[in-house]
C-alpha cells in the first residue's frame, strides 16, 4: 500500500489548545463520509495525529443496528469507511483504526455502565430523541436508548482524554463524563474524564439547506468525482439577486454555498462573496465547485493508493491493538468492582 501525498492539514486552528494524550472518535459505517464529516471532525483528527496525539478511530459497526430491522452489508460498509479515513490522511501506522466488533471486552463494560445511568437520563438525550423522530418508527429498540452508554464504553475502554466530534454528539460525551465520574466515585479512580473537541462547523448544511446527510441526498461525499461535485452544486438552490452577499438570515442558500467555498479555501465566506461580487449565482457555483474539487484532489489521490484488502488488514491490526487495551481496562474494572 502506498501513500500518494502528504495528509491534508485541517483548515482552521483547533477550538482548544492542542492536546497530547489519547484521542478517540468514530463514525457509524452507514456509507460514504461527506464534507460535513470532514469539516466537523475528520480534519481535526488528521491535525491531532500530526501533532503527535495517539489517535483511535472507531468504525462503530454495533451502532448501525440501532435503527435497522434487517441485516446490512457491514463488511463492505466497514471497508469503505476505512478507505475514507485513509483518503483523508489518517495514517494507519501512526493511528489505530478498528471496529466495535473486534473488541468484545468493550461490550462487557456496558453492564456496569448501565447500572450507573437512570432511564430518565436515557429518555431525555436530545440526540437520541431526534434520531427516533427522524426514523419515523412506532417502536424504539432498547439499543436505540442505550447506545450512548455503549459509546461511553468506546471512549472509556481506551481512557481517551479528547473526543473530536460534531455538536450532536455532545450529549453522549456528557453522559460519558457522568459515567466515568460515577464509576470513579463508587469503585475508585479508573477513568479520566474526557473532553470534547468541536470541529469548525457545528453543522455544515447540505445543498438543500437541511443538515448535510447522506440519507437526505444533499451531501457531497468525499468519494464523489469532480463531475458529481459539479452536478450537485449546479443543482443547489440559490436566489435571483445578482450581487452575491453573505447574509445567512435573509439569503440562507447563498450563504451556505459561500460557507462551503470558504471552508474549502480557508477564507471567510464574506471574502468569497466579495470575489464573486455582481457575477451572480452561476459564478458562485463555479467558485464553490472549484474549491471543493481542489480540496478533494489530494483526498482522491490518496484513496487511489489503497485497495479494499488493505483496509481489511488495517482493521485487523487495529482490532488487535484495541483488544489488548480493552482487555486491560476490563481487568482493572473487574478488580475495582471485585468481580472475579
Ligand atoms: N455516534 C457517533 C456517530 O453517529 C459514532 C460514534 C460511536 C462515536 N462511538 C463513538 C463518536 C465514540 C465518538 C466517540 O457519528
Boltz pocket constraint, residues with backbone or C-beta under 6 A from the ligand:
constraints:
  - pocket:
      binder: B
      contacts: [[A, 24], [A, 25], [A, 26], [A, 27], [A, 28], [A, 58], [A, 60], [A, 63], [A, 151], [A, 154], [A, 155], [A, 163], [A, 164], [A, 165], [A, 169]]
      max_distance: 6.0
